[in-house]
Amino acid sequence: MTNTFSQLIQQYKALLKKNILISCRSKTSILLQMLSPVIFIFLISAIDKAIEVQTSTTTQYKSTIHPSPKPSPPIPPCENKFFVKEPCYDFIWSGDTNPKFHTIVERIMNNNPGRPIPISKVKSFHDKALVDQWFLNNPMQCPGAIHFWEKYDGVISYGIQTNSSSVQKRGKYEDPNFSFQLPLQLAAEREIARFLIGDPSFKWNVFLKEFAHPAMSPPSAVGSIGPVFFLAIAMFNFVLQMSSLVAEKELKLRQAMTVMGLYDSAYWLSWLTWETVVTLLSSILVVLCGMIFQLRFFLKNSFAVLFFLFFLFEFNMTGLAFMLSAFIGKSSSATTVGFSIFIVGYVTQLVVQVGFPYNYIFSVTVRKLWSLFPPNPFAQGLRVLSHAVSTPEDNGVSWSKRGSCATNDNNCVMTINDIYKWLLATSFLWFILAIYFDNIIPNAMGVRKSMLYFLNPRYWTGNGGQKVKEGGVCSCIFSTRHEENSMPDDDDVLEEENVVKQRLTQGVVDANVAVQLHGIVKTYPGTYNIGLCCKCKRSAPYHALKGLWLNFTKDQLFCLLGPNGAGKTTVINCLTGITPVTDGDALIYGHSIRSSTGMSNIQKLIGVCPQFDILWDALSGEEHLELFASIKGLSPASVKSITQTSLAEVRLMDAAKVRSGSYSGGMKRRLSVAIALIGDPKLVILDEPTTGMDAITRRHVWDIIQSAKRGRAIVLTTHSMEEADILSDRIGIMAKGKLRCIGTSIRLKSRFGTGFIANINFYRNNNEKIPENGDAISTRQHEAVKQFFKNRLDLVPKEENKNFLTYVIPHEREALLTDFFTELQDREKEFGISDIQLGLTTLEEVFLNIAKQAKLESAAAEGSLVTLTLKSGESVQIPVGAMIVGIPGSESAEYPTGFMVQVHWEQDDTGALCIAGHSQKAPVPQKIQLPSSPTARQRRSALVHGVVIDPSQVSLVNFQ
Ligand SMILES: Nc1ncnc2c1ncn2[C@@H]1O[C@H](COP(=O)(O)OP(=O)(O)OP(=O)(O)O)[C@@H](O)[C@H]1O
């Protein structure tokens, strides 16, 4: 337990270092994170200043203790109105049938203070109805009208008609009461009074005086646009965090660490710690910037209150990023998700600003649901704090007052303290959900845990409960077991299988065996996915491994060969726990891959070099090795020295401090090999480790692998036959999920090669004329040797040149070889032979034969047909892969039983089988009966169907 804990701490520290290095090495993201608070607070401060300038013309925001009287304003020219259509009128009036009113209006126009109104700017009408009609037909051409009437002689009445709503333009307000109604009313009363008393120069002075009032605080930009600006600051970190997590998942970096024994808890804790630090710094920076830019909001509210609000909000956003990252498969999508969250947050914050749902009229449930989205409670917090500094007398919220409401806030449903508690609680909710979704959503390999995995008590005790499933949570999965239980065709494979089975049934534990594969079966499940129009799309299950029984011995390198798609990587994925086996089991040093405890023990014992380099571009080779050494649990004191040794071993000392992003392909592969070997793993799995390496480096890595065999088992997959030949102690060739052959390189060559290769080299005879045309090389000595081979072994050369002849000698002729070569050597001089080389066929040939055989098998199983066109011009339909084909209806005097041909097959670039040619015709043996007349189906298709003849029933010599 203590051991586990100290390893967890060691992993945590190493991962934390990795997170810091990766984050700090991305200069753009660091710059964005550091500069965004400064830029956005500067913008808020600029907007604050603009509001101040805009409101400087009013006294609303100035303390007015002794207001001074001001003379009543004149009637303004109509052009001064905010929205006006020309030609416009300063005012219009009705009652023009009465000459008294003409006089009054003339005086209003002439005595307008500072500006007599020209006659063209006033229009008169008979009555009010006509005025209304005119207003209707000429909108925005006049601010209002005055209507005169005389009820009794000497009693003049008037009424003013105007639009009472104030309008705003470029941040300024136009109040119709002060800009039109009051001046016209005062002018009308003055001139009516003068008219009635008959003194046109009667003094009539009206002064206006506002209330004495204290200064109001101008509206703060923090309260209005602050929430969205602060949300933008948080979004930078949100997107960066999410893309870091998703990238580690997408690039399988996390999977690589898990395979090497990483604890999930160390992984999550390391990111959480780093993000807490980033959030902490960002929040302090925001508050400090606000104070530096002298924003009242930041100066008056307590530093601690502000800091905690910003910190908890950003922390909450980090939790949300953690949770959402479980649903995203590509790091490039993080920006899109971030942008969408920002847009949604912008709108919901606007809604919060107008009072929804932080008001007593809304239910608690609505408030809680709304508050689940972090920008919303944050916007409410900013609203509360803005409210607390809305007048110059307000002192903001102090730390001790964070739990109480402002006295003038009648709608206080959430104090700052409530918002803190809410943000903190929901942050932890997001983190828990992040871990939950991370477990139940299929990873890059389509593997996930059951939806209720946490209810299994064994999950918490570590004794199991780690059972995994495949396929999406919502896809309808069906999985069929692989029922094919055929016995292996090959004797060696059968023997290996029997040995493993016997040991299993007898419970024999062989200390020399590192890995035992007990019939592992892997079937990738087919899925039903709901497509367009609710159509279920079904994909068939794929049987990638069809029951492998194998032992990998200690101190040995087992090489798994096989064509693309044979199932080699699937074996590795099953052994490393990346993908679960469908059936069977494997024991690695006695630990079962099917149990979670077993798998976590296995992960401590293995080192893996995956098929593709899984490295962080921003980390150097040295940092990679240090990280993996710590994950493996090497003692912290030894990590440095072991790293240096590893680097020296793979010749990366000079590039130790260079970031792996700038490594060449070969350097990356070497680093991957070093990572696989670090920490002295007892089982090393190398999936095509030398891909992309030059010849010198490859030989060097072979040396490393060779010397690494001591004390451990190595499993290697490769497409290089030379590599397999040199490195392996045993080789297994797989095809179509089955082991086709097993044994040492020599055994495979002797069993599956076409036989022996004989190279006969000739002296150059300068006196002899050698034809220029290479295709028609035929010298006397060549001919003699060719005749010698034909007579003694019945062979023709596979390749020939003016300097040599190459023969492939089948195994069946092995008995004749001693005498044959003795005689050939004796007659060397006669034949002009300079050198005779005899060797086994290459491993490559074995590989190609096995691959071809597997292809033939599957083609035969599928029953697909191709057309064979004979040299004589006839066409015949034959099954793909058929070797000997009899041609029905080919009976003649020369071939009374009909004839047959041997078909030569080859694989094209895609691995598909195609006809390479066919042998000469040979008579069908008497014992085989070909159908004499074509079948009904053949008649329909108009093509003859060849009859497949069992090769054991004919002598292949017939075809030469
Ligand atoms: N997650 C998966 N879902 C469905 N089929 C898969 C999955 N992974 C692998 N396969 C299929 O299983 C078969 C074996 O794949 P595998 O990667 O093990 O082959 P391989 O021998 O390693 O090939 P290569 O030499 O190309 O690496 C392939 O046909 C592949 O398409």
The ligand as an ORCA input file, in Angstrom:
! r2SCAN-3c Opt
* xyz 0 1
  N     -10.654     -1.527    -33.352
  C     -10.856     -2.350    -34.397
  N     -12.108     -2.578    -34.838
  C     -12.326     -3.422    -35.872
  N     -11.346     -4.087    -36.517
  C     -10.078     -3.883    -36.124
  C      -9.759     -3.007    -35.049
  N      -8.409     -3.012    -34.877
  C      -7.901     -3.871    -35.814
  N      -8.913     -4.374    -36.552
  C      -8.775     -5.349    -37.656
  O      -8.122     -6.501    -37.143
  C      -7.222     -7.023    -38.116
  C      -5.849     -7.206    -37.476
  O      -5.287     -5.911    -37.270
  P      -3.832     -5.709    -36.663
  O      -3.602     -4.256    -36.513
  O      -3.681     -6.554    -35.461
  O      -2.915     -6.286    -37.838
  P      -1.335     -6.319    -37.940
  O      -0.952     -7.708    -38.195
  O      -0.708     -5.656    -36.792
  O      -1.138     -5.448    -39.271
  P       0.065     -4.449    -39.631
  O       1.220     -5.301    -40.017
  O      -0.491     -3.698    -40.793
  O       0.329     -3.595    -38.454
  C      -7.221     -6.051    -39.282
  O      -8.014     -6.593    -40.317
  C      -7.853     -4.805    -38.733
  O      -8.612     -4.148    -39.720
*
